[in-house]
Amino acid sequence: MATTGAPTSELTLRINGGDHRLTLDNRTTVLDALREHLGLTGTKKGCDHGQCGACTVLMDGRRVNSCLLLAASAQGCDIVTIEGVAALEGGADGDGLAPIQRAFIDHDGLQCGYCTPGQICSAIGALAEADRGWPSHVTPDVAEGPRSARDLDADEIGERMSGNLCRCAAYPRIVEAVLAVAGAR
């Protein structure tokens, strides 16, 4: 009896503005497609259970845990990884960095750097959510009207970023970096 491999699909994934045609096992996650099939290793594999945020990428402008998302379900979506952040954020500074990347450096918002790509993608998503008026658990009375990223304080940024863990405990500096970018919007 002949055995067949796992079912595969031919997919076209749009990543960082480019289309990538891949034949993948149907069980392949976006994280594994990025790292193992496309060589985009900026997105990190942490817990592989959606609990640490190291694998955070942006999909259609919203943050997602790429370790939980099947690549087959991402077809037709626009995925941005840490490698594409500078282009997404309206260009880069003289060093090729997006404002949030520069803020992480300027505010020393990283130590070992392992969680930093996910933190940066999550920060972009969190600020966009605030600009859309989405409240968080600690948002002041929403009856006061819509808010934007400029209205965020340290407590609210901490809450919005709580899905991203940092084993080095650089949280105060991460919050400072996100606050700096939020205020510049």
C-alpha positions, 0 to 999 in steps of 0.5 A: 500500500502506498502512503501519501504525505500530508495534504498540501496546498499551493498558496500565495502569501502577501508578505511585506508587500510581496507575493510569495507562492508556496506549497505547504502542508495544510497544517503549516502555521504562518510563523513556520512559513515565514521562518522555515520556508521564506527565511524571514527569521525576525518573527520569533518562535517563543512558546508556540502556544499563543501566550508570549507574543514573540511571534506577533505580526500584523495581518491586514493591519491587526496584530496576530499570533502567527504561531496560531494562524494557519498559513492556508487561512492567511491567503489573500491577507496582507502580512507585515513582519518586523522586516517590513515595518519600516515601509509600513510606517511611512518610511524610515529614518537615515538608519532604515528604521521606523519611528517605533524601532527608533524609539525602542533604541532611544528609550532602551526598550530592549535587552536581549532583543528576542521579544523585540520584533513581536513587541514592535509589531504589537505596538504598531497594532495597539496604537492603530487600535487606539486610533480607531477608538477601541477601548482597553480594560483600563481606558477611562470612561468611554462615554467621554468620546473617542480617543486616539493613540495620543491620549494613551498613558503608561497604564493603558499602554501597559494593558494594551501590550500585555499580550507580549512577554519580555523575560528581561523585564524591559517593560518600563522602557518598552512603555516609554518607547510606545508613549513617545511614538503615540505622542508624536502621532 
